[in-house]
């Protein structure tokens, strides 16, 4: 009888997702699901795991060491800031992502936040539900997306999808990243490279699409916000740690920028006492930019494909391997 290779799925999920993952499971594998996003639950299913698949869960050196059979770490999505990459490298355990699997969906959500923030959707809805008819007020306070300059911090798969989807809005696209992309890619997405200071000063909409690391931690802080236009908005579907949250709150309270659309936070879930919840110029969503059925299926299939290929000794797509 064939011994099944075990995948430990660390991030708690609804029964419907568990059923879907069981149906998509490659031949020769079994899967165990963590009952809670807690260390001891993770430790229990890691002790005899050959592979680990995780979303918004931490995998530190202690947990990696508690999995003596571990061959590979597979990340749901692309952000690896919750994985101890040095500890994995020390044991020679590769880390893979599902590169590109949710780019279109996250880009759609970024556009949703842009429109909702410019049009004060949360404030309008809250007022409407409270019995107030504020359409006259909104005529003099809302802004349009059409014709705006959209600045993209980072220019990977998601940012490029944002640029592509913005073409129908006649937006001017500028971007800043560690490296300028090839001219043919800039032409494809009608995007122009600028330095970081220019990005801050010229953007009507600043949308963040960079990973969280030592170089990007609080890249948007008080001084950055002071450079932005008073009519500008900031959109974050990347990681909450890219923004100095207290500085953003102050800028929004003092109306030094027009608004913010945030899908990610420094602490998740954020406390209901967080001042962001009390602001009328903010639109908030619960780290849900990739949370659509189509993306789930693609990500599960992508992650399982990587695991199955690795087990067979086949090379993974280099874009999926974390350096």
N, C-alpha and C positions, 0 to 999 in steps of 0.2 A: 504494500500500500504506500502511495506517494505521500511524503511529508510535506504539508503545506507551509509555505513561507508566510510569516505573520507580519501584517501591517498594523501598526498602532496609530489610530486617528485620535489626536489629542484634544481637538476643539469640540466641545459639546454641540450637538446638532439635533434637529427635530427628527422624529421617527421617519418622516417622509424622505429626508435626505439619506438616512441610514439605509432605507430600503433601496433607494436609487443607487447608492454606492455598492450595495451588495449585488445588485443586478449588473453593474458595470465592472465588477471585480474581475481581473484577469484570471485565467485558468492557472491553478497551482498556488493560489494565494488565499489566505483568510484575513479577516479584518476584525479588530477589537476597537470599540469606541469608548472613550473616557466618559464616565458618568457626570463628571463636573470638571471645570477648568481649575483644578487644584493639584498641587504638587504630588500628594500621595496617590491620587487617582492616576496621574501620569506615571508615577514611579511603578505602580502595580502593573500597568499594561506594557511598560517599556522593558521590564526585566527579561522577557523572552521574545522581544520584537526584533525582526530582521530589518524592518523599514519603519520609518515614522513619517506620517503625513500630518501637517498642522497648519492651522490658520492663525487666528489671533491668540496664540498661546506662547508662553515663554519656554524656551528650551536652553537651559544654562548648562554649565560644565558639570554640575552635580547630577543633573538628570541624564546628560549624555553618558556619564560614567556609569550610571545605573543600568545601562542597556548594553551588556557585554557582547551581544550578537549583532548589534546595529551595523548595517552596511551602508545605508544612505539616508539622508534627510530630504524629504520632499515638501516644499512650501506651497501652500494654497495661495496663488497670486504671486506677487513679485517682491514684497517688502520683507527683508530678512533681518530687520533691526531687533527682533525678539529672539534671535538664534545666536548662541555663542559660537561665532565662526572660528575663532581661534581654538576653542576646545575641540570642535569638530575636526579642524585641520590637524591638530596634535595627534588625533587618533586615525588620521587618514580617511575620514568619512566625508565624502562629497556632499555638497548641498545643491539641490536643484530647485528651480522656480518654474512656474507655468507662464513663460514669457509670452506676452501678447494675448493671452486667453481672455482677458477681461478689459482690454484697452478700449474697445468701442463703447462698452457699457459705462465705464468710468467717465469717458469723455462726454457721453450723453448727460450724465449726472452733473458734470461740471457746467454744461450749458444750462441745465435746469436751474442750478444755483445762480448762475449769472442773471438769467431772466427774472427769477424770483426775487433776487436782491435788488436789481434795478427797478423792478415794479412794486417793491415793498409788499410782496405777497403775504408774508406772515402777519404783518401789521394790518393789511387790508382784510384778511380772513378773520383775524381776531376781532376787529372792529365790527365786521359784518355779523359775526355770530353774537356779538353783544348788542345787536339791534341798531348799529350806527350805519348810516348811508354816506360814505365819505368820498364818493366819486369825484366831487368838485375839488376836494383837497388833493386827491391823488393826481389830478391833472397838472397841478403846479409843483408837485414834489417828485414824481417818478421820472425815470430816465429810460431811453430806449437802448437796445443793443446795436441796432443797425448803424453802421458807419463808425463804430468805436475802434480805438486802438487797444488790442488785446495783447498783453505781455505774458509770455509763457516762461516760467522759471523751470528749466529743464526742457529737453526736446527729445524724449524717448517715444516709445510707442503710443502712450496715452496722450501726450502733448500733441503729437502729430495728428492723432485722431481728432483732437479738439480743433486744431487748425483746419483740418479737412471739413469738419462739420460746420465751422464758422463761415465757410465760403458763401453760403446763401445769405449771410447778414452783411455782406460787403465790408467786413471788418479788416482793418490793417493788422497784420500779425507780426509782432516782433518777439524775439526770444533771446534768452541767455542760458548757456550751459557751459560745462567745463571745457568743452571743445566745440568749435564751430563745425557744423555738418557740411558735407560736400555741396557745391553750388547747385547740382542737379536736384538734390533733396530740397534745398531752399526754394527752388523754382516750383517743384512739385506741390509744395504746401503754401506757396506764396508768402514765405516767411523771411524776415530779415534779422540777421544777428546784430545784437547791440551789447554794450557792456552793462554790468549790473546796475550802475547808477542811472544810466539812460533808461533802462527797463523800468526802474521805479518812477522816474520823473515823467516819462511819456505815456505810461499805461493808464487807460481809462478803467481797464479791468486787468488785474494781476492775478494770474491763475498758477498755482504751485503744483509742479509735477516732478519733484525730485525725491530721491530716497532720503531717509533720515540717517545721518552719520555725523561724525565729528565736524565735518566741514559745513554741513547744512543746519546744525542745531541752532535754533533761534536766528536764522538768517534774516528773518523779518523781525526787527526789534524797534525800539523807539525812534532811533535815528533813521531807519529805513522808512517808517511810516511818515515821518516828518517830510521826507522827500516827495511823497506821493501827492497827487492832485486832491484838493478837497472834494472833488466830485468823483473820485476813484473808488472802486470796490476791490476787495481781495477775496479770492476763492481758494479754498484748500480742500482737495480730495486726496492729498498725499499722506502726510503724517502731522499730527498736532504739534509735535516738537519743533517743526520748522518755524513756528511763530512764538514769539515771547507773548504769552497770552495776556498777562497783566497790561503790557504796553498796548496791545490791540484793544482791550476793553477800554482803556483810558482814551485812546484815539477815537473810538466809536462814541463814547459818552460825550466827548468834547466836540464831536462832529468834525474832526480834522480829516476824516475820510467819510465818504457817503455811506458805506455799509460793508458787510461781510457775509459770505455764504460758506458755512463750515460743515464738512462731513466728518472731520476728525478732530480729536482733542488730545491734550496732554495726558489727561486721566480719562480712561474709558471704562464704563460710562461716566460722564461728568456728573458731579454732584448737582442736585437741583438748586443748591445755593449759589452756583456759579453765576456771576453777574451777567454773563452772556444771555441767560434766559430772560432777563428783564429788559433787554434792549429791543426797541422797535425797528432798528435798522440792521437787524441780523436775521438770517435764515439758517436754521440748524437741522441737520439730519443725522441719524445714528450710525455712522460709518457704514453706509448702505450703498455706496456708489456702484459697487459690482453686484449688488443683491438683486439679480434677475434670474429667472429660470434658465434662460438660454446660456448665461455665463456659467452657472453651476455645472451644467452638463459638460461644457467645454473644459472647465478646469478639472473636474474629476477625471474625465477621459485623458486629458493631458498628463496629469500627475500619475495616473496608473500606467500610462504608456511609458513614462520615464522609468518607473520602478520595474516594469516588466523588461524593458530593454536592458537596464543595468543588471538584472538577475541573469539575463542571457549572455551577458558580456558584450552587448552591442553599445556602440558609442551614442551618447546623447547629443542633441543639438547643442552646439557651443553656447548659443544664446540662453540656454536653460541652466548652464553651469555657473555657479557663483565663484568668483576668484577667491 
